[in-house]
Amino acid sequence: MYYEILTLPAYRAVGLKWEGTFSEIVPNLKYVIQQSEDRADELEYKVNPSVQLGLSYHVAENGFAHYAVYEVSEEQEIPDGMIEIRVPEWTYVKTAHNKGKDIQKTYTDLHKWLFDSDYTAFREAGVDYYDPYMPIKHEYYPVERDPNDPHFDIYIPIVKK
């Protein structure tokens, strides 16, 4: 696996939010992700129209909040039923999950890399997280992916140990 450390500037994203337990992921989360993709044309000021973001925050016991969104410029209005999320400038470890590979193994390898590195997962002050290893997971999906066997980039916010 290849790992890269990079800092991304703050950005604004608009789309749909899903919050639930791990047992509710199928089919609920997939439906919200598809709905966000189906409504992407309502966002006329997308910064990168070919990438849908999946921003997960493990702020619920046995579950998480997931934002199926697109990065947008400040000119973008928030369409009815959609939400806005602002992501601050953070430093990330970036890796890729490849088509045909096991997603669980990709994350296990990433966790091992983090454990062995000079970094630890970032946690926002004042927020209770329920995942001790990677409480914030950002996934960048190319819109032309196969939903049943996706390839995507993973960004985990990190800080020095």
N, C-alpha and C positions, 0 to 999 in steps of 0.2 A: 504494500500500500504506500501511496505517496501522500505526505502531509506537508502543508504549506502554512506558514504564519503570516497573516496579513491584517491590516487595519482598514476597515471600511468606513467611509464618512456616514454621518447620520442621514437617514432618509425617511420618507413618508410613504405609506402604503395604504391602499384601499381595497376592500373586498368583503369577504364573509367570515364570521367567527363561529366556531363550534366549540362547545365545552361539554365534556362528558367523561365517562369512565372507560378504562381499557376494554371492558366487555361490550361497550356500545360503539366501538370503532367501526365494525362492519354491521350494517351497511351505512350507518349515519355519517361518519366522517367522509367516506368516499363520495357520498351524495353531495355534501357541502362543497367538496373540492370540485366536483363536476359542475355544480351549479355556479360556482365562482368562474370557472372556465367558460361556461355557457353565457355568462353575463359580461365577459371581458370587453365586449364591444361598447359597453356603456362607459368605459373609462377611456376617454379620448386623449388623455395626457399621460399615457403609460411611458415610463422611461425606457423600459426594455420589454416590448410586447411579446417577445418569444420566450420569456421566463415567468412562470408562476411561482410565487413564494409560498412555502408552507412553514409558518413560524409557530413553533410549539413551546409552551411554557408550562412546566409541571407544577402548577399552583393549586392542584386539587388532589386530595388523597385518592389513590387508585385511579387517577385520571389526569387530564391536562386541558389547557385551552389551546386551540389551534386556529391560526389565522390563515385562511386561503386567500391570498392577496396578490396585488401587483404593485410594484413601485411606481409612484406617480409624482408628477411635479406639483408645485403649490397651486397652479391654476385649476387643478382637478377639483370639481365639486363632488360631494359624496352622494351617489345615487340612493334613492329610497331603498331601505332594507339593508344597505351596506354600512360598514364601519371603517373608521380610520385608525391606524396604529402608527406611532412614530418610534422609530428605532434609533437610539443614540449611536454615536461613533463608538465602536467597540473593536477590540483586537480578537481575531478568530483563528482557530485552527481549521483549515479547509482540507477536505478529502473528497473523493468521488466514490459513489456507489455505482457499480457497473451492471448493466443488463445481464441477466442470467446468473447473478450472484445472490447469495443469501443476505438479506438486509440485516438480520440479527448478527451474522458474522461480521459484517462491515462495522456495525456499532460496537461489537465486542473487541474487534481489533483497534478501533478508535479509542475505546476506553483503556485498553492496555497501553497504547501509545501515550495517552494523557498521564496515566499512572507513572510511567517510566520517564516522562519528560520533566522539564523545569516549570511546567504550567499546571494550573488547576482550573476547573470550570468557574466562570464568573457567576456571581450571584448578586442581584440588585439588593441594595440595602433596604430593609424594611419589608421585604417580600418573603413569605414562607414558601419554600420549595419542598416538594415531596420526592424528588429524584436526587439522591446524594452525589451522583456521578456526573450527569449532564442535564442540569435542570432547564437549560434553554437549548433548543435544537432548531436551527434554521436550515431548511432544505430548499434548494433552487432547482425546480423542475423545468426542463425544456418542454414547451407546449406540444411538441410532436412525439412525446414519449408514449410507450405502451403502458396503459394504466395497470395491466396485469403483470408486467415485468419491467418496471420503470428503471431508468438510469437518471441519476441526479447528483448534484454536489451538496455536501453537508458542511455547514459552518457552525462551529461551537464557540460561543464567546469564552475567552480565557483571560487569565491574569497570571503573572509570575507567582510561583510558590513562595 
